[in-house]
Amino acid sequence: MVPVIGWLRSALRRLSPRARTIALVVLLLAAAVLALAPTHTAGHRAQQPSTRARTSRTTRNTRHYVSPVPAARLARARQIARTFLAGYLPFAYGRASASSVPVATSALRRELTGAGAQVTPVERSRHPRVVALTALGQASKVVVVTALINDRGITTYAVRLTLQQRRSGWLVNGVDEG
C-alpha cells in the first residue's frame, strides 16, 4: 500500500494544478465507491447456507395464504372491479356523473353523488388507466381489489375497492383512494 501512495504523490506532483484537482476528485470518488462496495475476500465466494438448510428454513417460516374465495369467484370479482373502474375513473376526473358508475351499491352511489368529483382543470385533462389489479379474498363473500392507476401525472396511485357478493352478483360497496 505504501509504494502505491508514493507513486500517486509523485504522479500528482508532475500534473498542472487544475489536472491535480481533477485527479484528486476522481481518486476521492473511487475511494468512496470502494468503501461502499460489498466486501468479500477476492477469489472466494460468500458463504451461503446449503440449499437443504435454506429450503427447510423457508418451509418452516412460510405461511401459505388460502383464500376463502374460490379462484373462479376471485376472477369474476376482478372483472367487476374493472367494469366499476371504467365508469368510476371518468367520474373521479370530472368527466362523468356518479350515476354512470356501474356495479356500485346504492349506498356507494349516493355517497359518490353527495361528494361529487372536485378536480382541477389539469386533472380533468388527464386520461387515467389501470396498470395493475390484484384481488384478495377477505371472507367468503368479501373481496378487496387494489388497482394501480397511472394518469401520466406525477405518480402512480392506488385505488382500493371492497366488493361484496350479493344475490345479484358482486357489487362494489367501498372505494378508498390513496
N, CA, C and O of each residue as an XYZ file, in Angstrom:
712
protein
N       0.822     -1.185      0.000
C       0.000      0.000      0.000
C       0.872      1.258      0.000
O       0.573      2.215     -0.713
N       1.949      1.263      0.795
C       2.824      2.439      0.886
C       3.469      2.754     -0.455
O       3.506      3.931     -0.814
N       3.993      1.773     -1.241
C       4.576      2.122     -2.538
C       3.542      2.758     -3.481
O       3.899      3.618     -4.286
N       2.314      2.364     -3.397
C       1.275      2.928     -4.258
C       1.049      4.390     -3.902
O       0.907      5.226     -4.794
N       1.012      4.708     -2.622
C       0.810      6.086     -2.191
C       1.974      6.963     -2.659
O       1.761      8.086     -3.115
N       3.183      6.462     -2.548
C       4.353      7.205     -3.025
C       4.279      7.439     -4.517
O       4.593      8.532     -4.990
N       3.872      6.439     -5.260
C       3.745      6.576     -6.706
C       2.675      7.616     -7.040
O       2.872      8.430     -7.942
N       1.546      7.601     -6.327
C       0.480      8.579     -6.568
C       0.960     10.004     -6.278
O       0.678     10.926     -7.042
N       1.688     10.177     -5.168
C       2.210     11.511     -4.837
C       3.139     12.011     -5.941
O       3.046     13.163     -6.363
N       4.012     11.160     -6.394
C       4.959     11.534     -7.441
C       4.212     11.883     -8.727
O       4.568     12.857     -9.390
N       3.216     11.135     -9.085
C       2.446     11.392    -10.298
C       1.666     12.699    -10.165
O       1.574     13.466    -11.123
N       1.104     12.954     -8.983
C       0.334     14.188     -8.772
C       1.216     15.430     -8.866
O       0.763     16.469     -9.345
N       2.482     15.340     -8.410
C       3.394     16.500     -8.459
C       3.706     16.906     -9.897
O       3.955     18.081    -10.167
N       3.696     15.946    -10.823
C       4.021     16.245    -12.218
C       2.861     16.885    -12.977
O       3.050     17.381    -14.088
N       1.639     16.879    -12.378
C       0.467     17.429    -13.054
C       0.323     18.922    -12.804
O       0.846     19.455    -11.825
N      -0.400     19.592    -13.710
C      -0.711     21.004    -13.505
C      -1.689     21.125    -12.339
O      -2.341     20.140    -11.994
N      -1.811     22.299    -11.721
C      -2.725     22.452    -10.584
C      -4.164     22.038    -10.916
O      -4.827     21.394    -10.103
N      -4.642     22.401    -12.096
C      -6.027     22.037    -12.458
C      -6.164     20.523    -12.633
O      -7.118     19.925    -12.136
N      -5.227     19.912    -13.328
C      -5.268     18.461    -13.530
C      -5.128     17.733    -12.192
O      -5.745     16.689    -11.979
N      -4.311     18.291    -11.292
C      -4.137     17.708     -9.966
C      -5.476     17.704     -9.207
O      -5.826     16.709     -8.572
N      -6.219     18.816     -9.274
C      -7.514     18.908     -8.601
C      -8.479     17.862     -9.154
O      -9.160     17.175     -8.393
N      -8.535     17.745    -10.473
C      -9.424     16.753    -11.102
C      -9.025     15.350    -10.686
O      -9.884     14.528    -10.365
N      -7.734     15.068    -10.687
C      -7.258     13.738    -10.306
C      -7.610     13.425     -8.856
O      -8.003     12.304     -8.536
N      -7.469     14.420     -7.979
C      -7.825     14.196     -6.567
C      -9.312     13.912     -6.403
O      -9.694     13.046     -5.617
N     -10.150     14.630     -7.136
C     -11.599     14.394     -7.075
C     -11.922     12.981     -7.549
O     -12.717     12.277     -6.926
N     -11.301     12.571     -8.654
C     -11.527     11.220     -9.179
C     -11.070     10.176     -8.166
O     -11.769      9.188     -7.940
N      -9.914     10.380     -7.557
C      -9.414      9.432     -6.557
C     -10.339      9.350     -5.351
O     -10.614      8.265     -4.839
N     -10.818     10.517     -4.900
C     -11.745     10.512     -3.759
C     -13.040      9.783     -4.098
O     -13.562      9.029     -3.278
N     -13.562     10.007     -5.311
C     -14.779      9.301     -5.726
C     -14.536      7.794     -5.806
O     -15.378      7.001     -5.384
N     -13.384      7.407     -6.347
C     -13.050      5.981     -6.436
C     -12.937      5.372     -5.042
O     -13.389      4.250     -4.813
N     -12.336      6.112     -4.111
C     -12.208      5.614     -2.741
C     -13.580      5.467     -2.096
O     -13.824      4.511     -1.359
N     -14.479      6.414     -2.371
C     -15.833      6.338     -1.811
C     -16.582      5.136     -2.375
O     -17.282      4.441     -1.639
N     -16.442      4.888     -3.671
C     -17.101      3.733     -4.293
C     -16.571      2.438     -3.694
O     -17.340      1.528     -3.384
N     -15.257      2.360     -3.533
C     -14.667      1.157     -2.950
C     -15.097      0.968     -1.498
O     -15.290     -0.162     -1.049
N     -15.246      2.060     -0.771
C     -15.662      1.949      0.633
C     -17.096      1.466      0.745
O     -17.450      0.797      1.716
N     -17.929      1.797     -0.240
C     -19.332      1.391     -0.193
C     -19.585      0.044     -0.850
O     -20.667     -0.521     -0.689
N     -18.625     -0.480     -1.578
C     -18.792     -1.756     -2.269
C     -18.884     -2.890     -1.256
O     -18.287     -2.815     -0.182
N     -19.643     -3.959     -1.600
C     -19.719     -5.103     -0.687
C     -18.341     -5.729     -0.511
O     -17.564     -5.842     -1.459
N     -18.063     -6.127      0.704
C     -16.741     -6.686      0.974
C     -16.797     -8.207      0.973
O     -17.709     -8.814      1.535
N     -15.821     -8.795      0.343
C     -15.606    -10.236      0.409
C     -14.159    -10.495     -0.001
O     -13.508     -9.649     -0.614
N     -13.694    -11.632      0.337
C     -12.310    -11.975      0.030
C     -12.205    -12.305     -1.449
O     -13.013    -13.070     -1.976
N     -11.215    -11.735     -2.120
C     -11.047    -11.970     -3.545
C     -10.832    -13.450     -3.804
O     -10.062    -14.115     -3.111
N     -11.523    -13.948     -4.811
C     -11.363    -15.347     -5.189
C     -12.215    -16.306     -4.369
O     -12.269    -17.491     -4.699
N     -12.864    -15.859     -3.344
C     -13.713    -16.728     -2.537
C     -15.157    -16.271     -2.658
O     -15.447    -15.075     -2.624
N     -16.045    -17.220     -2.797
C     -17.455    -16.875     -2.835
C     -17.958    -16.716     -1.418
O     -17.468    -17.363     -0.492
N     -18.943    -15.846     -1.260
C     -19.526    -15.634      0.068
C     -20.161    -16.930      0.549
O     -20.788    -17.651     -0.226
N     -19.996    -17.212      1.805
C     -20.566    -18.432      2.371
C     -22.070    -18.305      2.444
O     -22.591    -17.331      2.987
N     -22.768    -19.281      1.902
C     -24.226    -19.314      1.963
C     -24.620    -20.634      2.586
O     -23.927    -21.638      2.418
N     -25.726    -20.639      3.302
C     -26.166    -21.915      3.854
C     -26.491    -22.879      2.718
O     -26.818    -22.463      1.607
N     -26.399    -24.129      3.007
C     -26.679    -25.116      1.967
C     -28.124    -25.010      1.521
O     -28.975    -24.477      2.234
N     -28.386    -25.527      0.327
C     -29.734    -25.482     -0.227
C     -30.721    -26.185      0.706
O     -31.842    -25.715      0.903
N     -30.304    -27.291      1.267
C     -31.191    -28.037      2.153
C     -31.568    -27.200      3.377
O     -32.725    -27.200      3.796
N     -30.611    -26.501      3.941
C     -30.890    -25.676      5.119
C     -31.829    -24.530      4.758
O     -32.756    -24.228      5.509
N     -31.594    -23.883      3.600
C     -32.463    -22.782      3.198
C     -33.877    -23.274      2.946
O     -34.839    -22.633      3.370
N     -34.016    -24.400      2.263
C     -35.337    -24.918      1.941
C     -36.111    -25.258      3.198
O     -37.284    -24.903      3.317
N     -35.477    -25.937      4.135
C     -36.199    -26.324      5.346
C     -36.561    -25.093      6.170
O     -37.639    -25.039      6.762
N     -35.671    -24.105      6.212
C     -35.972    -22.897      6.967
C     -37.137    -22.161      6.319
O     -38.036    -21.680      7.009
N     -37.119    -22.074      4.990
C     -38.186    -21.375      4.275
C     -39.525    -22.057      4.500
O     -40.527    -21.387      4.749
N     -39.553    -23.369      4.417
C     -40.827    -24.068      4.591
C     -41.354    -23.929      6.004
O     -42.565    -23.855      6.210
N     -40.472    -23.894      6.966
C     -40.944    -23.758      8.345
C     -41.546    -22.395      8.610
O     -42.547    -22.287      9.318
N     -40.940    -21.331      8.042
C     -41.374    -19.982      8.363
C     -42.436    -19.431      7.416
O     -43.031    -18.393      7.709
N     -42.692    -20.096      6.288
C     -43.656    -19.591      5.320
C     -45.049    -20.067      5.673
O     -45.285    -21.250      5.921
N     -45.954    -19.123      5.689
C     -47.365    -19.474      5.871
C     -48.058    -19.260      4.541
O     -47.930    -18.200      3.929
N     -48.776    -20.245      4.105
C     -49.480    -20.151      2.835
C     -50.854    -19.569      3.077
O     -51.598    -20.037      3.939
N     -51.187    -18.537      2.304
C     -52.493    -17.905      2.411
C     -53.481    -18.706      1.581
O     -53.270    -18.903      0.384
N     -54.530    -19.157      2.189
C     -55.593    -19.863      1.492
C     -56.788    -18.924      1.455
O     -57.347    -18.568      2.492
N     -57.170    -18.530      0.252
C     -58.262    -17.577      0.098
C     -59.596    -18.233      0.439
O     -59.854    -19.366      0.034
N     -60.446    -17.523      1.183
C     -61.775    -18.050      1.465
C     -62.694    -17.944      0.250
O     -63.821    -18.438      0.274
N     -62.208    -17.295     -0.813
C     -62.994    -17.144     -2.039
C     -62.334    -17.994     -3.121
O     -61.140    -17.842     -3.378
N     -63.090    -18.882     -3.758
C     -62.509    -19.719     -4.818
C     -61.967    -18.878     -5.975
O     -62.407    -17.750     -6.197
N     -61.021    -19.435     -6.695
C     -60.330    -18.715     -7.776
C     -61.295    -18.198     -8.840
O     -61.120    -17.081     -9.327
N     -62.293    -18.970     -9.209
C     -63.245    -18.540    -10.235
C     -64.024    -17.313     -9.772
O     -64.274    -16.406    -10.566
N     -64.407    -17.274     -8.506
C     -65.135    -16.116     -7.985
C     -64.213    -14.906     -7.848
O     -64.649    -13.771     -8.039
N     -62.941    -15.141     -7.520
C     -61.973    -14.038     -7.494
C     -61.804    -13.435     -8.888
O     -61.727    -12.216     -9.037
N     -61.746    -14.293     -9.903
C     -61.611    -13.810    -11.279
C     -62.833    -12.980    -11.664
O     -62.696    -11.945    -12.316
N     -64.010    -13.418    -11.272
C     -65.242    -12.655    -11.564
C     -65.216    -11.311    -10.816
O     -65.631    -10.291    -11.366
N     -64.738    -11.309     -9.589
C     -64.652    -10.060     -8.819
C     -63.685     -9.089     -9.491
O     -63.928     -7.883     -9.505
N     -62.596     -9.604    -10.044
C     -61.651     -8.748    -10.768
C     -62.316     -8.123    -11.991
O     -62.104     -6.945    -12.279
N     -63.123     -8.907    -12.713
C     -63.839     -8.373    -13.877
C     -64.803     -7.262    -13.455
O     -64.896     -6.227    -14.114
N     -65.515     -7.487    -12.358
C     -66.455     -6.489    -11.848
C     -65.691     -5.219    -11.450
O     -66.156     -4.109    -11.709
N     -64.535     -5.380    -10.830
C     -63.724     -4.224    -10.434
C     -63.302     -3.426    -11.670
O     -63.348     -2.196    -11.654
N     -62.894     -4.107    -12.732
C     -62.521     -3.413    -13.972
C     -63.721     -2.652    -14.551
O     -63.581     -1.518    -15.008
N     -64.890     -3.283    -14.526
C     -66.113     -2.626    -15.013
C     -66.405     -1.379    -14.190
O     -66.730     -0.327    -14.740
N     -66.289     -1.502    -12.861
C     -66.524     -0.365    -11.980
C     -65.546      0.763    -12.294
O     -65.947      1.919    -12.433
N     -64.259      0.423    -12.405
C     -63.233      1.441    -12.649
C     -63.421      2.127    -14.003
O     -63.076      3.298    -14.159
N     -63.968      1.400    -14.983
C     -64.214      2.005    -16.298
C     -65.212      3.159    -16.189
O     -65.147      4.104    -16.974
N     -66.126      3.094    -15.234
C     -67.058      4.191    -15.013
C     -66.596      5.151    -13.930
O     -66.857      6.352    -14.004
N     -65.911      4.621    -12.924
C     -65.502      5.442    -11.782
C     -64.397      6.429    -12.148
O     -64.442      7.583    -11.721
N     -63.416      6.004    -12.923
C     -62.297      6.893    -13.242
C     -62.742      8.139    -14.017
O     -62.292      9.236    -13.684
N     -63.606      8.020    -15.037
C     -64.100      9.255    -15.674
C     -64.858     10.143    -14.665
O     -64.758     11.368    -14.728
N     -65.606      9.534    -13.747
C     -66.295     10.308    -12.712
C     -65.285     11.027    -11.818
O     -65.436     12.214    -11.530
N     -64.263     10.306    -11.385
C     -63.259     10.871    -10.473
C     -62.491     12.020    -11.122
O     -61.992     12.904    -10.425
N     -62.393     12.014    -12.449
C     -61.681     13.068    -13.157
C     -62.635     14.115    -13.725
O     -62.256     14.919    -14.577
N     -63.885     14.096    -13.240
C     -64.839     15.142    -13.588
C     -65.420     15.080    -14.968
O     -65.913     16.092    -15.466
N     -65.383     13.926    -15.614
C     -65.897     13.811    -16.975
C     -67.159     12.955    -17.059
O     -67.635     12.667    -18.157
N     -67.708     12.543    -15.909
C     -68.933     11.737    -15.907
C     -69.648     11.959    -14.577
O     -69.077     12.498    -13.630
N     -70.893     11.537    -14.528
C     -71.670     11.689    -13.283
C     -71.590     10.402    -12.470
O     -71.183      9.359    -12.982
N     -71.976     10.482    -11.214
C     -71.947      9.310    -10.335
C     -72.938      8.250    -10.802
O     -72.743      7.062    -10.545
N     -73.994      8.670    -11.483
C     -74.979      7.687    -11.951
C     -74.423      6.814    -13.067
O     -74.985      5.759    -13.362
N     -73.335      7.235    -13.687
C     -72.733      6.437    -14.762
C     -71.749      5.389    -14.246
O     -71.166      4.644    -15.035
N     -71.561      5.327    -12.935
C     -70.641      4.349    -12.355
C     -71.405      3.032    -12.181
O     -72.336      2.965    -11.378
N     -71.025      1.983    -12.923
C     -71.756      0.716    -12.846
C     -71.345     -0.128    -11.640
O     -70.353      0.172    -10.976
N     -72.093     -1.156    -11.368
C     -71.885     -2.202    -10.354
C     -71.518     -1.665     -8.976
O     -70.746     -2.285     -8.245
N     -72.076     -0.506     -8.625
C     -71.876      0.051     -7.289
C     -73.159     -0.159     -6.488
O     -74.258     -0.128     -7.040
N     -73.008     -0.371     -5.195
C     -74.201     -0.482     -4.355
C     -74.898      0.877     -4.346
O     -74.284      1.902     -4.638
N     -76.190      0.871     -4.006
C     -76.935      2.137     -3.981
C     -76.344      3.081     -2.929
O     -76.317      4.294     -3.137
N     -75.873      2.541     -1.807
C     -75.269      3.381     -0.762
C     -73.995      4.057     -1.281
O     -73.776      5.242     -1.029
N     -73.166      3.317     -1.994
C     -71.934      3.904     -2.543
C     -72.279      4.949     -3.595
O     -71.653      6.008     -3.645
N     -73.273      4.661     -4.438
C     -73.661      5.627     -5.468
C     -74.156      6.929     -4.830
O     -73.839      8.016     -5.313
N     -74.939      6.819     -3.737
C     -75.395      8.012     -3.021
C     -74.198      8.788     -2.461
O     -74.155     10.016     -2.529
N     -73.231      8.057     -1.909
C     -72.026      8.689     -1.351
C     -71.244      9.424     -2.438
O     -70.779     10.543     -2.221
N     -71.100      8.800     -3.606
C     -70.386      9.426     -4.716
C     -71.131     10.666     -5.212
O     -70.515     11.687     -5.516
N     -72.454     10.568     -5.291
C     -73.256     11.703     -5.739
C     -73.123     12.864     -4.763
O     -72.975     14.013     -5.178
N     -73.175     12.569     -3.473
C     -73.062     13.611     -2.453
C     -71.700     14.277     -2.452
O     -71.606     15.495     -2.296
N     -70.657     13.504     -2.623
C     -69.296     14.052     -2.577
C     -68.959     14.787     -3.865
O     -68.335     15.848     -3.837
N     -69.372     14.224     -4.990
C     -69.028     14.831     -6.270
C     -67.538     14.782     -6.522
O     -66.749     14.558     -5.603
N     -67.160     14.988     -7.749
C     -65.736     14.994     -8.107
C     -65.259     16.433     -8.121
O     -65.798     17.259     -8.858
N     -64.261     16.737     -7.321
C     -63.686     18.080     -7.288
C     -62.277     17.989     -7.860
O     -61.334     17.577     -7.185
N     -62.165     18.383     -9.116
C     -60.881     18.256     -9.806
C     -60.477     19.599    -10.410
O     -61.312     20.458    -10.695
N     -59.189     19.742    -10.590
C     -58.663     20.932    -11.243
C     -58.741     20.731    -12.759
O     -58.897     19.600    -13.218
N     -58.637     21.800    -13.538
C     -58.633     21.641    -14.995
C     -57.504     20.733    -15.492
O     -57.668     20.010    -16.474
N     -56.365     20.777    -14.811
C     -55.247     19.908    -15.212
C     -55.623     18.446    -14.995
O     -55.379     17.606    -15.862
N     -56.217     18.138    -13.838
C     -56.622     16.757    -13.564
C     -57.703     16.305    -14.548
O     -57.686     15.163    -15.006
N     -58.629     17.187    -14.868
C     -59.713     16.845    -15.796
C     -59.165     16.458    -17.168
O     -59.770     15.647    -17.870
N     -58.032     17.026    -17.551
C     -57.467     16.734    -18.878
C     -56.697     15.417    -18.927
O     -56.334     14.960    -20.010
N     -56.446     14.808    -17.788
C     -55.682     13.549    -17.761
C     -56.567     12.369    -18.139
O     -57.791     12.421    -18.019
N     -55.921     11.311    -18.596
C     -56.640     10.104    -19.008
C     -56.098      8.910    -18.217
O     -55.124      8.279    -18.629
N     -56.727      8.604    -17.086
C     -56.212      7.531    -16.230
C     -56.442      6.154    -16.844
O     -57.395      5.924    -17.589
N     -55.530      5.253    -16.499
C     -55.694      3.858    -16.931
C     -55.206      2.934    -15.821
O     -54.321      3.284    -15.041
N     -55.792      1.772    -15.771
C     -55.428      0.763    -14.781
C     -54.180      0.050    -15.291
O     -54.173     -0.481    -16.402
N     -53.112      0.039    -14.467
C     -51.880     -0.628    -14.878
C     -51.672     -1.951    -14.151
O     -50.898     -2.792    -14.608
N     -52.354     -2.145    -13.028
C     -52.258     -3.415    -12.303
C     -53.514     -3.577    -11.456
O     -54.111     -2.599    -11.007
N     -53.899     -4.821    -11.249
C     -55.104     -5.100    -10.475
C     -54.898     -6.402     -9.714
O     -54.579     -7.428    -10.315
N     -55.076     -6.368     -8.403
C     -54.964     -7.583     -7.600
C     -56.227     -7.747     -6.776
O     -56.817     -6.770     -6.316
N     -56.630     -8.991     -6.597
C     -57.824     -9.291     -5.810
C     -57.441    -10.267     -4.712
O     -56.691    -11.216     -4.939
N     -57.968    -10.020     -3.515
C     -57.666    -10.850     -2.361
C     -58.954    -11.128     -1.609
O     -59.638    -10.200     -1.179
N     -59.286    -12.396     -1.450
C     -60.490    -12.765     -0.715
C     -60.299    -12.531      0.775
O     -59.336    -13.024      1.363
N     -61.211    -11.783      1.389
C     -61.134    -11.495      2.815
C     -62.052    -12.395      3.626
O     -61.701    -12.824      4.725
N     -63.208    -12.675      3.089
C     -64.188    -13.569      3.705
C     -64.892    -14.263      2.548
O     -64.617    -13.966      1.385
N     -65.791    -15.178      2.855
C     -66.397    -15.959      1.775
C     -67.137    -15.092      0.762
O     -67.260    -15.483     -0.399
N     -67.633    -13.925      1.171
C     -68.369    -13.065      0.239
C     -67.805    -11.651      0.173
O     -68.507    -10.724     -0.231
N     -66.548    -11.475      0.565
C     -65.916    -10.155      0.530
C     -64.545    -10.278     -0.136
O     -63.738    -11.137      0.217
N     -64.305     -9.391     -1.111
C     -63.028     -9.357     -1.829
C     -62.530     -7.915     -1.826
O     -63.300     -6.981     -2.048
N     -61.238     -7.746     -1.573
C     -60.607     -6.432     -1.662
C     -59.753     -6.436     -2.924
O     -58.901     -7.303     -3.119
N     -60.005     -5.446     -3.772
C     -59.278     -5.316     -5.030
C     -58.461     -4.028     -4.953
O     -58.986     -2.969     -4.606
N     -57.185     -4.128     -5.277
C     -56.330     -2.947     -5.326
C     -55.918     -2.729     -6.773
O     -55.367     -3.617     -7.422
N     -56.199     -1.519     -7.266
C     -55.853     -1.157     -8.640
C     -54.808     -0.057     -8.604
O     -54.945      0.908     -7.852
N     -53.764     -0.196     -9.410
C     -52.783      0.874     -9.581
C     -53.190      1.679    -10.803
O     -53.405      1.130    -11.884
N     -53.293      3.000    -10.613
C     -53.776      3.883    -11.662
C     -52.650      4.811    -12.092
O     -51.957      5.396    -11.259
N     -52.476      4.938    -13.401
C     -51.500      5.867    -13.957
C     -52.266      6.866    -14.808
O     -52.931      6.487    -15.772
N     -52.173      8.146    -14.453
C     -52.842      9.182    -15.237
C     -51.837     10.099    -15.914
O     -52.187     11.183    -16.380
N     -50.597      9.660    -15.963
C     -49.477     10.405    -16.536
C     -49.226     11.696    -15.765
O     -48.730     12.684    -16.307
N     -49.581     11.658    -14.492
C     -49.282     12.775    -13.608
C     -47.946     12.539    -12.955
O     -47.046     11.954    -13.559
N     -47.810     12.985    -11.736
C     -46.535     12.873    -11.039
C     -46.249     11.438    -10.630
O     -45.108     10.985    -10.719
N     -47.275     10.717    -10.183
C     -47.034      9.371     -9.666
C     -48.197      8.442     -9.970
O     -49.303      8.893    -10.268
N     -47.945      7.163     -9.896
C     -48.992      6.154     -9.987
C     -49.592      6.021     -8.591
O     -48.864      6.050     -7.599
N     -50.914      5.874     -8.506
C     -51.544      5.782     -7.201
C     -52.463      4.567     -7.134
O     -52.820      3.980     -8.156
N     -52.836      4.203     -5.911
C     -53.664      3.012     -5.700
C     -55.100      3.412     -5.377
O     -55.356      4.413     -4.709
N     -56.018      2.601     -5.871
C     -57.427      2.707     -5.506
C     -57.816      1.341     -4.953
O     -57.649      0.319     -5.619
N     -58.334      1.335     -3.735
C     -58.728      0.076     -3.095
C     -60.247     -0.016     -3.114
O     -60.944      0.879     -2.635
N     -60.746     -1.111     -3.675
C     -62.183     -1.348     -3.766
C     -62.560     -2.513     -2.864
O     -61.825     -3.496     -2.765
N     -63.699     -2.397     -2.213
C     -64.240     -3.518     -1.451
C     -65.462     -4.017     -2.207
O     -66.396     -3.257     -2.464
N     -65.449     -5.280     -2.555
C     -66.572     -5.883     -3.264
C     -67.273     -6.863     -2.341
O     -66.640     -7.563     -1.551
N     -68.581     -6.897     -2.456
C     -69.370     -7.817     -1.646
C     -70.258     -8.607     -2.587
O     -70.866     -8.058     -3.506
N     -70.322     -9.908     -2.341
C     -71.161    -10.734     -3.191
C     -72.586    -10.706     -2.651
O     -72.835    -10.973     -1.476
N     -73.505    -10.375     -3.543
C     -74.927    -10.331     -3.213
C     -75.636    -11.345     -4.092
O     -75.012    -12.020     -4.911
N     -76.925    -11.445     -3.917
C     -77.701    -12.386     -4.766
C     -77.566    -12.032     -6.231
O     -77.516    -12.911     -7.091
N     -77.508    -10.737     -6.514
C     -77.412    -10.290     -7.911
C     -75.991    -10.404     -8.466
O     -75.778    -10.204     -9.662
N     -75.025    -10.721     -7.614
C     -73.632    -10.844     -8.044
C     -72.740     -9.934     -7.227
O     -73.152     -9.431     -6.181
N     -71.516     -9.719     -7.697
C     -70.562     -8.868     -7.000
C     -70.914     -7.405     -7.207
O     -71.212     -6.987     -8.325
N     -70.879     -6.622     -6.127
C     -71.080     -5.173     -6.209
C     -69.984     -4.476     -5.417
O     -69.528     -4.990     -4.396
N     -69.563     -3.317     -5.881
C     -68.565     -2.532     -5.166
C     -69.295     -1.725     -4.103
O     -70.219     -0.971     -4.408
N     -68.869     -1.891     -2.841
C     -69.531     -1.135     -1.766
C     -68.579     -0.200     -1.024
O     -68.962      0.407     -0.024
N     -67.339     -0.080     -1.507
C     -66.402      0.841     -0.878
C     -65.258      1.196     -1.804
O     -64.749      0.349     -2.538
N     -64.855      2.467     -1.762
C     -63.733      2.960     -2.557
C     -62.827      3.764     -1.646
O     -63.290      4.619     -0.890
N     -61.539      3.489     -1.721
C     -60.569      4.233     -0.916
C     -59.400      4.575     -1.822
O     -58.669      3.689     -2.264
N     -59.225      5.859     -2.097
C     -58.092      6.292     -2.941
C     -56.936      6.661     -2.037
O     -57.125      7.141     -0.919
N     -55.760      6.432     -2.530
C     -54.611      6.851     -1.750
C     -53.489      6.021     -2.018
O     -52.419      6.226     -1.446
